[in-house]
């Protein structure tokens, strides 16, 4: 078991980083890269510190680690960086390309269209207004349920939502 300075177990450090939202947990990654001898712990932590200084995703860390992994070999480090880049991006690209053939069939299904419309309405309506005022969850639910389950026409559902909005305005005054 790797330990940090003092008596804090490395797993506790990982748990703290997970609460912070970190995607790269040093102690877990050290087991797979440093223990087999691919890179030194010093180089790993330097690279981790550099990418933590920049905003955004940590894709560059894979390129950095790929270059470091091939540094002691006869292969150029650029090849290792390229392999690190492939390791990060190819699985997602392969899944996206593979899913497109299924998507051309799925998007014509009526239930998929209904699901996507509901997800779209939720994404648009659930932004800030639902978080600030729970009443809008009621309005959204009544409007959607009336339209989807009780076959209320969309125009009537919108009018019902407007009336409920006016009720809220009359009660709260904002």
C-alpha positions in Angstrom: 0.0 0.0 0.0 1.3 3.4 -0.9 1.4 6.0 1.8 1.5 9.7 1.8 3.6 11.7 4.1 2.6 11.2 7.7 0.2 8.5 8.6 -2.6 9.2 6.1 -3.3 6.1 4.0 -3.1 6.7 0.2 -6.7 5.5 -0.2 -7.9 8.4 2.1 -6.0 10.8 -0.2 -7.8 9.3 -3.2 -11.2 9.6 -1.4 -10.5 13.3 -0.7 -9.5 13.9 -4.4 -12.6 12.1 -5.5 -14.8 14.4 -3.4 -13.0 17.3 -5.1 -13.9 16.0 -8.5 -10.5 14.9 -9.6 -10.4 12.5 -12.5 -6.8 11.5 -12.0 -6.0 10.0 -8.6 -2.3 9.8 -8.0 -2.1 6.9 -5.7 -4.1 4.6 -8.0 -2.2 5.6 -11.1 1.1 5.2 -9.3 0.4 1.5 -8.9 0.1 1.0 -12.6 2.9 3.3 -13.9 5.5 3.8 -11.2 5.5 0.3 -9.6 6.2 -1.5 -12.9 9.0 1.0 -13.5 7.6 2.7 -16.6 8.1 6.2 -15.2 9.5 7.6 -12.0 7.2 8.9 -9.3 8.9 12.3 -9.6 8.1 12.6 -13.3 4.6 11.5 -12.7 3.9 14.1 -10.0 5.6 16.8 -12.1 3.3 16.1 -15.0 0.3 15.9 -12.7 1.1 19.3 -11.2 1.5 20.8 -14.7 -1.9 19.6 -15.9 -3.6 20.6 -12.7 -2.4 24.2 -13.4 -4.4 24.3 -16.6 -8.1 24.4 -16.9 -10.1 21.9 -18.9 -9.8 18.1 -19.5 -6.6 16.2 -18.7 -6.1 14.6 -22.1 -2.6 16.0 -22.4 -1.6 13.9 -19.4 -2.0 10.7 -21.5 0.3 12.2 -24.1 2.8 13.2 -21.4 2.8 9.8 -19.8 3.1 8.1 -23.2 6.2 10.1 -24.0 7.7 9.4 -20.6 7.0 5.7 -20.9 9.1 5.4 -24.1 11.9 7.7 -22.9 14.3 4.9 -21.7 13.6 2.8 -24.9 15.1 3.0 -28.4 11.7 4.3 -29.7 11.2 8.0 -30.1 9.1 9.7 -27.4 6.9 11.2 -30.0 5.7 7.6 -30.8 4.8 7.2 -27.1 3.0 10.5 -27.1 1.0 9.4 -30.1 0.2 6.1 -28.5 -1.0 7.9 -25.4 -3.2 10.2 -27.5 -4.6 7.1 -29.4 -5.3 5.4 -26.1 -7.5 8.4 -25.0 -9.3 9.2 -28.1 -9.7 6.0 -30.2 -12.1 4.2 -27.9 -14.6 7.1 -27.8 -14.3 7.7 -31.6 -14.8 4.0 -32.3 -17.9 3.9 -30.1 -19.3 7.0 -31.8 -18.7 5.6 -35.3 -20.1 2.2 -34.3 -23.2 3.7 -32.8 -24.0 5.8 -35.9 -25.3 2.8 -37.8 -27.6 1.9 -34.9 -28.7 5.5 -34.5 -29.9 5.8 -38.1 -32.4 3.0 -37.3 -33.2 4.1 -33.7 -34.0 7.7 -34.5 -37.0 6.6 -36.6 -38.6 4.7 -33.7 -41.5 6.5 -32.1 -40.5 5.7 -28.5 -37.0 7.1 -29.1 -38.4 10.3 -30.5 -40.6 10.7 -27.4 -37.7 10.0 -25.1 -35.5 12.6 -26.9 -38.2 15.2 -26.8 -38.6 14.6 -23.0 -34.9 14.8 -22.5 -34.7 18.0 -24.6 -37.6 19.6 -22.7 -36.0 18.6 -19.4 -32.6 20.0 -20.4 -34.0 23.3 -21.4 -36.5 23.7 -18.5 -34.4 22.2 -15.8 -31.7 24.8 -16.0 -31.8 27.6 -13.4 -35.5 28.0 -13.0 -36.1 24.5 -11.7 -33.2 24.8 -9.3 -34.4 28.2 -7.9 -38.1 27.6 -7.6 -39.6 24.1 -7.1 -43.0 25.3 -8.3 -41.7 25.1 -11.8 -41.2 21.4 -11.4 -44.9 21.1 -10.8 -45.7 23.2 -13.8 -43.4 21.2 -16.0 -44.7 17.9 -14.7 -48.3 18.9 -15.2 -47.7 20.2 -18.7 -45.7 17.2 -19.8 -48.1 14.6 -18.2 -51.1 16.3 -19.8 -49.5 16.2 -23.2 -47.9 12.8 -23.1 -50.3 10.7 -21.1 -53.7 12.4 -21.3 -53.4 13.5 -25.0 -53.8 17.2 -24.2 -52.9 19.1 -27.3 -49.5 21.0 -27.1 -51.1 24.4 -27.4 -53.5 23.6 -24.5 -50.6 22.3 -22.4 -48.7 25.5 -23.0 -51.7 27.6 -21.9 -52.1 25.5 -18.8 -48.4 26.1 -18.0 -49.0 29.9 -18.6 -52.0 29.8 -16.2 -50.0 28.0 -13.6 -47.2 30.6 -14.1 -49.7 33.4 -13.5 -50.9 31.7 -10.4 -47.4 31.6 -9.1 -46.9 35.3 -10.0 -50.1 36.1 -8.1 -49.1 34.2 -5.0 -45.4 35.2 -4.9 -45.5 38.5 -6.7 -42.1 38.1 -8.5 
